[in-house]
Amino acid sequence: MIIEPTYRGKVRDVYDLGEHLILRATDRISAFDVVFNELVPDKGKILTRISTNWFHYFKNIKNHLVTDDSANFPEPFRNQSDFEGRSVLVKKTSRVDFECVVRGYLSGSAYKEYKSTGMVAFLQYPTGMLESQNFDEPIFTPARKNDSGHDENVSELTMRNEVGEDLFHKLKTMSISLYTEAHNKMKSAGIILCDTKFEFGILNGEPILIDEILTPDSSRYWDANDYRLGTTPASLDKQILRNWLEKTDWDKNPPAPKLPDILITELRTKYLQLEEKIKTCLS
């Protein structure tokens, strides 16, 4: 039985049930806000398991999760094979249209910005910082979510002006606290959480965690054994795809280039390895 989604995102299909949503994580993969034609087998199931584990770990932080057991979904979604293991029933909220990005290390687009301007997220940083260098304290670098095209990096001031001082302070504080605890937890298992992004929605007047958290699609994870200042450590996340794309002549606009089978296999393997590390760490 094929059930058409209310909304089809880059990697998730959304089914609107009124007060609730069903989020179905597909095996699609995207980079630079472009969706690729190739699928990564079981990716949706891996991401769902990782995210759900983190939601359960951070049980003291309110989130949108109702259940990840499709046997408890309403009809016609209950026990549908296309939904089993890759879907969650969640509370519907009013989405805050900003990604709450937290960075512990100078890497990725932040390093590119720093090399070019000496700034990160519109703030000046000391000269002479090296790639992958850790910040003295995790930094908050929000991005505005756009319904089309690329998300837009903005300053803290811009976000504060748009959402209000009180909400901005709550989101920044929660995001940095979540990142810090997850970073320390994973470091004990030999994994470095370089950076991540959180999304929030408003329910009954207060912010709660929504979307996915701390997955290899929303975060940058490194093997601590490979960490060296001035280098790009080996990734256990979607950065593998971005690194491959950076070596091509693709302009980061549709159409997307074809992904080789060996890259798809590597992505799936790394996602599974990371899942096992997270599962062991949180057990």
Stockholm file with secondary structure:
# STOCKHOLM 1.0

chainA/1-283         MIIEPTYRGKVRDVYDLGEHLILRATDRISAFDVVFNELVPDKGKILTRISTNWFHYFKNIKNHLVTDDSANFPEPFRNQSDFEGRSVLVKKTSRVDFECVVRGYLSGSAYKEYKSTGMVAFLQYPTGMLESQNFDEPIFTPARKNDSGHDENVSELTMRNEVGEDLFHKLKTMSISLYTEAHNKMKSAGIILCDTKFEFGILNGEPILIDEILTPDSSRYWDANDYRLGTTPASLDKQILRNWLEKTDWDKNPPAPKLPDILITELRTKYLQLEEKIKTCLS
#=GR chainA/1-283 SS CCCCCSEECSSEEEEECSSEEEEEECSEEEETTEEEEEECTTHHHHHHHHHHHHHHHTTTSCBSEEESCGGGSCTTTTTCTTTTTTEEEEECCEECSEEEEEEEECCHHHHHHHHHHSEETTEECCTTCCTTCEEEEEEECCEECCSSSCCEECCHHHHHHHHCHHHHHHHHHHHHHHHHHHHHHHHTTTEEEEEEEEEEEEETTEEEEESCCSCTTTEEEEEGGGCCTTSCCCBSSTHHHHHHHHTSCCCSSSSCCCCCHHHHHHHHHHHHHHHHHHHHHHC
#=GC SS_cons         CCCCCSEECSSEEEEECSSEEEEEECSEEEETTEEEEEECTTHHHHHHHHHHHHHHHTTTSCBSEEESCGGGSCTTTTTCTTTTTTEEEEECCEECSEEEEEEEECCHHHHHHHHHHSEETTEECCTTCCTTCEEEEEEECCEECCSSSCCEECCHHHHHHHHCHHHHHHHHHHHHHHHHHHHHHHHTTTEEEEEEEEEEEEETTEEEEESCCSCTTTEEEEEGGGCCTTSCCCBSSTHHHHHHHHTSCCCSSSSCCCCCHHHHHHHHHHHHHHHHHHHHHHC
//
